[in-house]
């Protein structure tokens, strides 16, 4: 049974390294994933990998150091995937 079914995860740094690993692991457990990073090509690649495995992913190019970028992206996630459960 998938442990994170019906949960939404907002994963920063998801284009590579630990962030990517977390996004893929959360998706494998059933979470819907907001794939967040500054690198558009890599964000899209991770989102496509999640979707190819049957998961749900929303790619978002966001600079988390920008004070307006994060709240705007959270609003987009909420509209597309639902309320964020995992940050």
C-alpha positions in Angstrom: 0.0 0.0 0.0 1.3 3.5 -0.9 2.0 5.5 2.2 1.5 9.0 0.7 -1.6 8.4 -1.4 -3.7 11.6 -1.7 -0.8 13.8 -0.3 0.8 16.7 -2.1 4.5 17.3 -1.8 6.3 20.6 -2.6 9.9 19.5 -3.3 12.5 22.3 -3.7 15.8 21.5 -5.4 14.0 18.7 -7.2 16.0 19.0 -10.4 18.9 17.0 -8.9 20.6 15.4 -6.0 18.6 14.8 -2.8 15.6 16.9 -4.0 15.3 14.8 -7.1 15.6 11.6 -5.0 12.9 12.8 -2.6 10.5 13.8 -5.4 10.9 10.4 -7.0 10.5 8.5 -3.7 7.4 10.5 -2.7 5.9 10.0 -6.1 6.5 6.2 -5.8 4.6 6.3 -2.6 1.6 7.9 -4.2 2.1 11.6 -3.5 1.3 14.3 -6.1 4.6 16.3 -6.6 5.3 19.9 -7.2 8.8 19.6 -8.8 10.4 23.0 -7.9 13.9 24.3 -9.0 15.5 27.0 -11.0 16.5 24.8 -13.9 13.6 24.5 -16.3 15.0 21.7 -18.4 15.8 19.5 -15.4 12.5 20.3 -13.6 10.6 19.2 -16.7 12.7 16.0 -17.0 12.0 15.0 -13.4 8.3 15.7 -13.8 8.2 13.6 -17.0 10.0 10.8 -15.2 7.3 10.9 -12.5 4.5 11.0 -15.0 6.0 8.1 -17.0 5.9 6.0 -13.9 2.2 6.7 -13.4 2.6 9.6 -11.0 1.3 13.1 -10.9 3.8 16.0 -11.2 3.6 19.8 -11.7 6.9 21.3 -12.9 7.6 24.7 -11.5 10.6 26.9 -12.2 11.0 29.0 -9.0 13.8 30.9 -7.3 13.1 30.1 -3.7 15.2 33.1 -2.6 12.7 35.4 -4.3 10.2 36.6 -1.8 7.3 36.6 -4.3 8.2 33.4 -6.1 7.4 30.9 -3.4 3.9 32.2 -2.4 2.9 32.5 -6.1 4.1 28.9 -6.7 2.3 27.6 -3.7 -0.9 29.2 -5.0 -0.4 27.4 -8.4 0.2 24.1 -6.6 -3.0 24.5 -4.5 -5.0 25.2 -7.7 -3.5 22.3 -9.6 -2.9 19.6 -7.0 -4.5 20.7 -3.8 -3.2 21.8 -0.4 0.4 21.1 0.3 0.9 18.4 2.9 4.7 18.0 2.6 7.1 20.8 2.3 
